[in-house]
Amino acid sequence: MKVFIIAGEPSGDKLGGALMQGLKAQVPDVSFEGIGGERMLEEGLQSLFPMDEISIMGITEILRHYGALKARIRQTAEAVVAAKPDVLITVDLPEFSLRVAKLVKESSDIRTVHYVAPTVWAWRPGRAAKMAKHIDQVLALLPFEPPYMEAAGMRCDFVGHPVVTDPQASQAEEASFRLRHGIGDAPLCLILPGSRRSEVSRLGPVFGEALARIQEARPDLRYVLPMAAPVADLVKQTVAGWPIDPILLDPRDQGEAGKAEKRAAFAAADVALAASGTVALELAAANTPMVIGYDMGWLSRQIIGRLMLVDSVNLVNLVAESRTVPEYIGDKCRPDPIADAVLRVLDAPQEQTQAMQLTMERLGKGGAAPGMRAAEAVLAGIRES
């Protein structure tokens, strides 16, 4: 069996590597060609070119590198058609992957599978119909996504979310973290202002004011902030203006030790104040109750506000079909209501804890690993076709 598989960013490389591992377990003679990073290379992929050449985010960056990206899309599609694989699997990065799939379908009948369904349930539902013109099957991370893809004419399999297999800190590691940082038995608040400069710049002042109000009400509360490497210096500048002194975890040059320290902080925290995003599932996996805040520019507020199809952007709320995670988005992202919500959750986390546990169950915790389920779905799709 021959597989051509494409990933263009670290999260996709992780998914792709696990899928490759699952395919190798079920089809011993499988071979791989494509594009990937470290995790996929470990599974035997020889990348057509370095993955980071297509790891470009944002409209400005895409326009700046448009010529090079267009050439790589054409090169990749030609390599797929020349390889004549049994299946082409594209992992996320739709701006690149779906363009490759379109070119491949224009000149061949190679089966195409896209891993990670687009969020058509949240906005721009028309994307599903456009995908269906050149994608045969979708592998979904969320249990409520298949009907949206199937309605557009694609096979769609829920294969579980990779967060359910992420390592978690043990009780001993949590206790060691508290001892190492002199926290003792004090309640601990985890602060996560985002991983992009725009997020930290916009949320930093709001979070700082909210934390000042929280500190007045709970002077016994301690704080920890695991920084994202790309914005670590900006976070340090931002925190310098806050009325609290959080423990800062700098991941740069720490490797696995830095990842373990972050996991321990998640496990040790009693509540989290976080930017909106997939970090909600990391918090749920660590069983850490949360309050979500997020803001954007005025124009983005207007556009996204008109396009949104759901009343929540938090995946715990959506997967558990509850609204136990407080969210303060756009013009609602203000210090006073955020502070009040953090204090409420700190005092009464039980309802949210139940929702987080249900979320993990629905995402596949306790079942077969997502990579194995994804491999089974790909093989079932090939047999069906």
Rosetta blueprint (number, residue, H / E / L):
1 M L
2 K E
3 V E
4 F E
5 I E
6 I E
7 A E
8 G L
9 E L
10 P H
11 S H
12 G H
13 D H
14 K H
15 L H
16 G H
17 G H
18 A H
19 L H
20 M H
21 Q H
22 G H
23 L H
24 K H
25 A H
26 Q H
27 V L
28 P L
29 D L
30 V L
31 S E
32 F E
33 E E
34 G E
35 I E
36 G L
37 G L
38 E H
39 R H
40 M H
41 L H
42 E H
43 E L
44 G L
45 L L
46 Q L
47 S E
48 L L
49 F L
50 P L
51 M H
52 D H
53 E H
54 I L
55 S L
56 I L
57 M L
58 G L
59 I H
60 T H
61 E H
62 I H
63 L H
64 R H
65 H L
66 Y H
67 G H
68 A H
69 L H
70 K H
71 A H
72 R H
73 I H
74 R H
75 Q H
76 T H
77 A H
78 E H
79 A H
80 V H
81 V H
82 A H
83 A H
84 K L
85 P L
86 D L
87 V E
88 L E
89 I E
90 T E
91 V E
92 D L
93 L L
94 P H
95 E H
96 F H
97 S H
98 L H
99 R H
100 V H
101 A H
102 K H
103 L H
104 V H
105 K H
106 E H
107 S H
108 S L
109 D L
110 I L
111 R L
112 T E
113 V E
114 H E
115 Y E
116 V L
117 A L
118 P L
119 T L
120 V L
121 W L
122 A L
123 W L
124 R L
125 P L
126 G H
127 R H
128 A H
129 A H
130 K H
131 M H
132 A H
133 K L
134 H L
135 I L
136 D L
137 Q E
138 V E
139 L E
140 A E
141 L L
142 L L
143 P L
144 F L
145 E L
146 P H
147 P H
148 Y H
149 M H
150 E H
151 A H
152 A L
153 G L
154 M L
155 R E
156 C E
157 D E
158 F E
159 V L
160 G L
161 H L
162 P H
163 V H
164 V H
165 T H
166 D L
167 P L
168 Q L
169 A L
170 S L
171 Q H
172 A H
173 E H
174 E H
175 A H
176 S H
177 F H
178 R H
179 L H
180 R H
181 H L
182 G L
183 I L
184 G L
185 D L
186 A L
187 P L
188 L E
189 C E
190 L E
191 I E
192 L E
193 P L
194 G L
195 S L
196 R L
197 R H
198 S H
199 E H
200 V H
201 S H
202 R H
203 L H
204 G H
205 P H
206 V H
207 F H
208 G H
209 E H
210 A H
211 L H
212 A H
213 R H
214 I H
215 Q H
216 E H
217 A H
218 R L
219 P L
220 D L
221 L L
222 R E
223 Y E
224 V E
225 L E
226 P E
227 M L
228 A L
229 A H
230 P H
231 V H
232 A H
233 D H
234 L H
235 V H
236 K H
237 Q H
238 T H
239 V H
240 A L
241 G L
242 W L
243 P L
244 I L
245 D L
246 P L
247 I E
248 L E
249 L E
250 D L
251 P L
252 R L
253 D L
254 Q L
255 G H
256 E H
257 A H
258 G H
259 K H
260 A H
261 E H
262 K H
263 R H
264 A H
265 A H
266 F H
267 A H
268 A H
269 A L
270 D L
271 V E
272 A E
273 L E
274 A E
275 A E
276 S L
277 G L
278 T L
279 V H
280 A H
281 L H
282 E H
283 L H
284 A H
285 A H
286 A L
287 N L
288 T L
289 P L
290 M E
291 V E
292 I E
293 G E
294 Y E
295 D L
296 M L
297 G L
298 W H
299 L H
300 S H
301 R H
302 Q H
303 I H
304 I H
305 G H
306 R H
307 L H
308 M L
309 L L
310 V L
311 D L
312 S L
313 V L
314 N L
315 L H
316 V H
317 N H
318 L H
319 V H
320 A L
321 E L
322 S L
323 R L
324 T L
325 V L
326 P L
327 E E
328 Y E
329 I E
330 G H
331 D H
332 K H
333 C L
334 R L
335 P H
336 D H
337 P H
338 I H
339 A H
340 D H
341 A H
342 V H
343 L H
344 R H
345 V H
346 L H
347 D H
348 A L
349 P L
350 Q H
351 E H
352 Q H
353 T H
354 Q H
355 A H
356 M H
357 Q H
358 L H
359 T H
360 M H
361 E H
362 R H
363 L L
364 G L
365 K L
366 G L
367 G L
368 A L
369 A L
370 P H
371 G H
372 M H
373 R H
374 A H
375 A H
376 E H
377 A H
378 V H
379 L H
380 A H
381 G H
382 I H
383 R H
384 E H
385 S L
